[in-house]
Amino acid sequence: MTLWKASTALFGAVALAVVTGGGASASPAPPATPLSPGGWQESGTSYVNSLTGSQGLASRADGGLLHRGLGSIPLALRVKGWGHIGDPDIADGHTFDAYQGGDAAKSKMFAVTTPGGQRYLYEHQLDAGEKLNNSFAAVSPDARWLVSGEWGDQKRLQVFPAPLLNPSTPPAGGALPQAGQITLDRPVRDVQGCDFVSATRLVCASNDASKELFPEDRPVLQVDLERALDGRPVTGRVTSLFASPRRSACSGTFETEGVDYDAVRRTLRVEVVPPLPCLVTTAVYAYKPTMA
């Protein structure tokens, strides 16, 4: 959930449901395993606490999963005004978190945690016309570039030097300017997370339910780059792969959140938050490629 007010509402709703026990009797519907267009076969479903896992996920080298939710924000950062955390990523053992401030924010922030546990903050002052949203962090396979995105209708993804791992960035936190952006060949809407499948391909999760831009409700998108990121502007071709699943014992509005691709185990995962009162638990749908 990317919008500040909506995220605050989700945090309150989930906290209330946990305290009152809301949703305890509403178990998720049994998952199916359909073949999804775009070369992905659904292979399983798992569930995570929404307070600490509804905003995104990233796969560790050992195959374990790192989850992020509104309850994952350290108090020290929340006090500084960073009240929203996005879909994370892990590269070379470093964890990258995308942080967003309130409606009047003039900057966005990426926090990088080293394998040894040190955390460094990199703040980006908003450029002219840039939205304050900081929905996700996706690190390129060469660990040199960081991709993120804004809310609403967009024809670009933002690119930054990967903090700490790109030698052009300060070694212990500091300012983070943009590099050459990814210009998309068609607009996308409400992208919640992206992850690299290869040096020239990303998979992204959209929360767009309008079917105005793509035929699917909350589509999972593929972005093919003309070349690997190198700090210069690059174009990306967008296609829709499949619709995010919407299966729950509760009826109402679903929300697609983070996405992750585990390259070692060739597993794609997409997070979907179900409606109240089931939103206390976020579903994580796993997929395997059907083609080499």
Solvent accessible surface area in square Angstrom, and as a share of the most:
residue,aa,sasa,rsa
1,M,31,0.14
2,T,1,0.01
3,L,79,0.39
4,W,73,0.25
5,K,146,0.62
6,A,38,0.30
7,S,2,0.01
8,T,82,0.48
9,A,66,0.51
10,L,9,0.04
11,F,73,0.31
12,G,38,0.37
13,A,26,0.20
14,V,2,0.01
15,A,31,0.24
16,L,113,0.56
17,A,8,0.06
18,V,74,0.42
19,V,124,0.71
20,T,90,0.52
21,G,40,0.38
22,G,27,0.26
23,G,15,0.14
24,A,93,0.72
25,S,116,0.75
26,A,27,0.21
27,S,78,0.50
28,P,58,0.37
29,A,35,0.27
30,P,117,0.73
31,P,66,0.42
32,A,53,0.41
33,T,85,0.50
34,P,62,0.39
35,L,122,0.60
36,S,13,0.08
37,P,93,0.59
38,G,43,0.41
39,G,14,0.14
40,W,17,0.06
41,Q,59,0.26
42,E,4,0.02
43,S,56,0.36
44,G,26,0.25
45,T,34,0.20
46,S,57,0.37
47,Y,94,0.36
48,V,24,0.14
49,N,76,0.39
50,S,2,0.01
51,L,37,0.19
52,T,65,0.38
53,G,0,0.00
54,S,2,0.01
55,Q,3,0.01
56,G,0,0.00
57,L,0,0.00
58,A,1,0.00
59,S,20,0.13
60,R,103,0.37
61,A,96,0.74
62,D,114,0.59
63,G,22,0.21
64,G,30,0.29
65,L,42,0.21
66,L,18,0.09
67,H,48,0.21
68,R,45,0.16
69,G,0,0.00
70,L,7,0.03
71,G,39,0.38
72,S,32,0.20
73,I,12,0.06
74,P,42,0.26
75,L,133,0.66
76,A,59,0.46
77,L,3,0.01
78,R,86,0.31
79,V,117,0.67
80,K,132,0.56
81,G,35,0.34
82,W,23,0.08
83,G,15,0.14
84,H,2,0.01
85,I,0,0.00
86,G,1,0.01
87,D,1,0.00
88,P,5,0.03
89,D,11,0.06
90,I,38,0.19
91,A,14,0.11
92,D,102,0.53
93,G,43,0.42
94,H,29,0.13
95,T,20,0.11
96,F,0,0.00
97,D,6,0.03
98,A,0,0.00
99,Y,5,0.02
100,Q,0,0.00
101,G,4,0.04
102,G,20,0.19
103,D,89,0.46
104,A,85,0.66
105,A,23,0.18
106,K,152,0.64
107,S,10,0.07
108,K,0,0.00
109,M,2,0.01
110,F,0,0.00
111,A,2,0.01
112,V,0,0.00
113,T,37,0.22
114,T,22,0.13
115,P,94,0.59
116,G,64,0.62
117,G,53,0.51
118,Q,98,0.44
119,R,106,0.39
120,Y,61,0.23
121,L,55,0.27
122,Y,0,0.00
123,E,67,0.30
124,H,5,0.02
125,Q,111,0.49
126,L,45,0.22
127,D,69,0.36
128,A,113,0.87
129,G,82,0.79
130,E,14,0.06
131,K,87,0.37
132,L,34,0.17
133,N,10,0.05
134,N,1,0.00
135,S,3,0.02
136,F,0,0.00
137,A,0,0.00
138,A,0,0.00
139,V,9,0.05
140,S,7,0.04
141,P,82,0.52
142,D,79,0.41
143,A,5,0.04
144,R,99,0.36
145,W,37,0.13
146,L,0,0.00
147,V,0,0.00
148,S,1,0.00
149,G,2,0.02
150,E,6,0.03
151,W,36,0.13
152,G,15,0.14
153,D,77,0.40
154,Q,24,0.11
155,K,107,0.45
156,R,48,0.18
157,L,4,0.02
158,Q,0,0.00
159,V,1,0.00
160,F,0,0.00
161,P,14,0.09
162,A,0,0.00
163,P,0,0.00
164,L,44,0.22
165,L,26,0.13
166,N,10,0.05
167,P,115,0.73
168,S,87,0.56
169,T,14,0.08
170,P,47,0.29
171,P,116,0.73
172,A,68,0.53
173,G,19,0.18
174,G,33,0.31
175,A,75,0.58
176,L,3,0.01
177,P,86,0.54
178,Q,46,0.20
179,A,28,0.22
180,G,11,0.11
181,Q,57,0.25
182,I,0,0.00
183,T,59,0.34
184,L,3,0.01
185,D,81,0.42
186,R,88,0.32
187,P,47,0.30
188,V,3,0.02
189,R,46,0.17
190,D,22,0.12
191,V,6,0.03
192,Q,4,0.02
193,G,0,0.00
194,C,2,0.01
195,D,10,0.05
196,F,13,0.05
197,V,36,0.21
198,S,50,0.32
199,A,47,0.36
200,T,54,0.31
201,R,92,0.33
202,L,0,0.00
203,V,1,0.00
204,C,2,0.01
205,A,0,0.00
206,S,1,0.01
207,N,25,0.13
208,D,8,0.04
209,A,45,0.35
210,S,52,0.34
211,K,117,0.50
212,E,125,0.56
213,L,37,0.18
214,F,8,0.03
215,P,103,0.65
216,E,41,0.18
217,D,17,0.09
218,R,19,0.07
219,P,1,0.01
220,V,0,0.00
221,L,1,0.01
222,Q,21,0.09
223,V,3,0.01
224,D,24,0.12
225,L,13,0.06
226,E,106,0.48
227,R,72,0.26
228,A,45,0.35
229,L,12,0.06
230,D,57,0.29
231,G,22,0.21
232,R,139,0.51
233,P,95,0.60
234,V,2,0.01
235,T,71,0.41
236,G,2,0.02
237,R,132,0.48
238,V,3,0.02
239,T,44,0.26
240,S,32,0.21
241,L,10,0.05
242,F,7,0.03
243,A,40,0.31
244,S,3,0.02
245,P,15,0.09
246,R,117,0.43
247,R,62,0.22
248,S,25,0.16
249,A,64,0.50
250,C,13,0.08
251,S,105,0.67
252,G,55,0.53
253,T,104,0.60
254,F,20,0.08
255,E,20,0.09
256,T,0,0.00
257,E,2,0.01
258,G,0,0.00
259,V,2,0.01
260,D,3,0.02
261,Y,26,0.10
262,D,5,0.03
263,A,69,0.54
264,V,119,0.68
265,R,86,0.31
266,R,110,0.40
267,T,7,0.04
268,L,0,0.00
269,R,43,0.16
270,V,0,0.00
271,E,0,0.00
272,V,3,0.02
273,V,5,0.03
274,P,14,0.09
275,P,8,0.05
276,L,102,0.51
277,P,57,0.36
278,C,11,0.06
279,L,16,0.08
280,V,26,0.15
281,T,46,0.27
282,T,0,0.00
283,A,8,0.06
284,V,3,0.01
285,Y,6,0.02
286,A,17,0.13
287,Y,1,0.00
288,K,80,0.34
289,P,32,0.20
290,T,63,0.37
291,M,135,0.60
292,A,140,1.08
